[in-house]
């Protein structure tokens, strides 16, 4: 597989929706489904919780703020559990 094919697959995969069954199971409290959703948004959460700082020499460093990452994951889990699915036939 070439690098361009891999990047294309990654873009396509990121645009696909989570299956309804996973969303429904997660909203009912299924731990595996919640983990699946957390895994899906892992990169986005990591990007949101990335911080930068400069050392005494002026060098720039990036790091993931684990406290912020944890808060974002908790907020996502709370939102999943509060999510009310209205199925329209």
C-alpha positions as CSV (number, residue, x, y, z in Angstrom):
1,X,0.0,0.0,0.0
2,X,1.4,3.4,-1.0
3,X,1.4,6.3,1.4
4,X,-1.1,8.2,-0.7
5,X,-3.5,5.2,-0.6
6,X,-3.1,5.1,3.2
7,X,-3.8,8.8,3.6
8,X,-6.8,8.5,1.4
9,X,-8.1,5.6,3.5
10,X,-7.5,7.5,6.6
11,X,-9.5,10.5,5.3
12,X,-12.4,8.3,4.1
13,X,-12.5,6.4,7.4
14,X,-12.6,9.7,9.4
15,X,-15.6,10.9,7.4
16,X,-17.7,7.7,7.9
17,X,-20.3,7.7,10.6
18,X,-20.4,5.5,13.6
19,X,-23.0,2.7,13.2
20,X,-26.4,3.4,14.8
21,X,-26.0,0.2,16.8
22,X,-22.9,1.5,18.5
23,X,-24.4,4.9,19.3
24,X,-27.6,3.2,20.7
25,X,-25.6,0.7,22.8
26,X,-23.4,3.5,24.2
27,X,-26.4,5.6,25.1
28,X,-27.7,2.6,27.0
29,X,-24.4,2.3,29.0
30,X,-22.6,-0.4,27.1
31,X,-18.9,-0.1,28.1
32,X,-17.5,-1.6,24.9
33,X,-19.6,0.8,22.7
34,X,-18.5,3.8,24.9
35,X,-14.8,2.7,24.5
36,X,-15.4,2.5,20.7
37,X,-16.7,6.1,20.6
38,X,-13.8,7.3,22.8
39,X,-11.3,5.5,20.5
40,X,-13.0,7.2,17.5
41,X,-12.5,10.7,19.1
42,X,-9.1,9.9,20.6
43,X,-7.1,12.0,18.1
44,X,-9.4,15.0,18.3
45,X,-9.4,14.9,22.1
46,X,-5.6,14.7,22.1
47,X,-5.4,17.6,19.7
48,X,-7.7,19.7,21.9
49,X,-5.6,18.9,25.0
50,X,-2.2,19.6,23.5
51,X,-0.4,22.4,25.1
52,X,2.9,24.1,24.2
53,X,5.5,25.7,26.4
54,X,9.0,27.3,25.9
55,X,11.9,26.3,28.1
56,X,14.5,28.7,29.4
57,X,16.5,28.5,26.1
58,X,13.4,29.4,24.1
59,X,12.8,25.9,22.6
60,X,9.2,25.1,21.9
61,X,7.8,21.8,23.3
62,X,4.3,20.3,22.9
63,X,2.7,17.9,25.4
64,X,-0.7,16.5,26.1
65,X,-2.2,17.9,29.2
66,X,-3.6,14.7,30.9
67,X,-5.9,16.7,33.2
68,X,-7.6,18.4,30.2
69,X,-7.7,15.1,28.2
70,X,-9.4,13.4,31.1
71,X,-11.9,16.2,31.5
72,X,-12.8,16.0,27.8
73,X,-13.2,12.3,28.0
74,X,-15.5,12.5,31.0
75,X,-17.6,15.2,29.3
76,X,-17.9,13.0,26.2
77,X,-19.0,10.0,28.3
78,X,-21.5,12.1,30.2
79,X,-22.9,13.4,26.9
80,X,-23.1,9.9,25.5
81,X,-25.1,8.7,28.5
82,X,-27.5,11.7,28.4
83,X,-28.0,11.2,24.6
84,X,-31.7,10.4,23.9
85,X,-32.3,8.6,20.7
86,X,-35.5,9.2,18.9
87,X,-35.9,6.7,16.2
88,X,-38.0,7.8,13.2
89,X,-39.2,4.8,11.1
